[in-house]
Amino acid sequence: MTPPPLPFTARSVRRISRVSREEFVTAQLQEPFVVTGSLESWPLFQRMRECGGDERKLALLGSLVGQTPVSYHRLPQQLRGHFHFQEGDPEHVTFGKATRRENVSFEVLARELLECQRGESADSVYMQAHFIEQGTPLSGALGPGVLPFLPEDNDIAMMWVGSNGQVVNLHYDDFTTVICMVNGMKRVTLFPPESLPHLYQAPFDRMLEYCQTSLVRVLDPDPRRYPLFERAQREAQVAVLEPGDVLVMPPMWWHHVESFGLNVMVNTRLFPASFPQLESAYSNLSQGVKLFFPRSQEQRNRALALYREAVFAPGASEPGPVHSAAVAEETPELARHRAGTRQVAASIPAFLREHLARYYEHFVFQASGDPHPTLPGAFAAMVERNRHSPTLFPRE
């Protein structure tokens, strides 16, 4: 099975045959990589490989899931399996209550998957993030601790099962994601966090499944509407995952996921930053957006230079005379915020501090211009919508 070509060139993600637990701790925060041959010890992987066809594979999964109810989406043919905004409109998405089937038996899901695989239906069926409870037959069919190179206390795993053709559009997570490919194929196209100014991120409070998401359709980019995306393409990496492959994606790396064939994937998540650290960063950023939005671009430019040196630089200290103009025009509220931002930056892991600095440049100080150039007025509308909210980032 060979996926169709991407509309641009991307270099292949590094592939390795093994990684130790010690090496993984550092590597998970750098670039993405694929570990090959890591699922050979999984009973699930071995038994799936021995099954002769999709029907038998789904029967095996059904026997492991048992009576646990499942939920999934069924997208109509015209959406071509895309989980995304509708035509770049962050107010409307291609999936939701109308496409979701909740709390049904795995047998129902398997029947609809087989209809798609046999060509009896042109719809797209996808079960996402089915939590694998410890002590169940499905959990027992995985390796101890999911994978030997993961931390010993890692026992969170979720299963994803889909018919051929799902596309989850470009987004990022604030945790390390580990994708274990059991059956079928996935192509994951990745962009580093530094590509943020070229990826046309949707407003913070217009998320897809709690993920910050790009408006660009990676498989059909519109160069007239999204001209900066061409710059992001120069940094693109791609991983084609086949059964037995494990992809490790660092936090904040943008990724676009396509599925081919009957897809069975198990993933797990690791959090290099604690929830309180993430919340403090996002809350601080939200305050920064609200405080600097009314300022002129000249004031924001001066503040940007000040924050680069006196807030986010390693060993940041009080600003010198070169920033006297920026300091002089600070209100007491702005001065307190700068001091608080420096405290937050000093208290969070390096990868999150770098991400916060990147967000300050793009969204608080608008160093690249309007953060939503294809959505006139969207940034101001987001600020107004959340005027009385402590954060611009919805969390449940």
Secondary structure, 3 states (H helix, E strand, C coil): CCCCCCCCCCEECEEECCCCHHHHHHHCCCCCEEECCCCCCCHHHHHHHHCCCHHHHHHHHHHHHCCCCEEEEEECHHHCCEECEECCEEEEECCCCCCEEEEECHHHHHHHHHHHHCCCCCCEEEEEEEECCCCCHHHHCCECCECCCCCCCCCCCEEEEECCCCEEEEEECCCEEEEEEEEEEEEEEEECHHHHHHCCECCCCCCECCEEEECCCCCCCCCCCCCCHHHHHCCCEEEEECCCCEEEECCCCEEEEEEEEEEEEEEEEECCCCHHHHHHHHHHHHHHHHHHCCCCHHHHHHHHHHHHHHHHCCCCCCCCHHHHHHHHCCCHHHHHHHHHHHHHHHHCCHHHHHHHHHHHHHHHCCCCCCCCCCCCCHHHHHHHHCCCCCCCCCCC
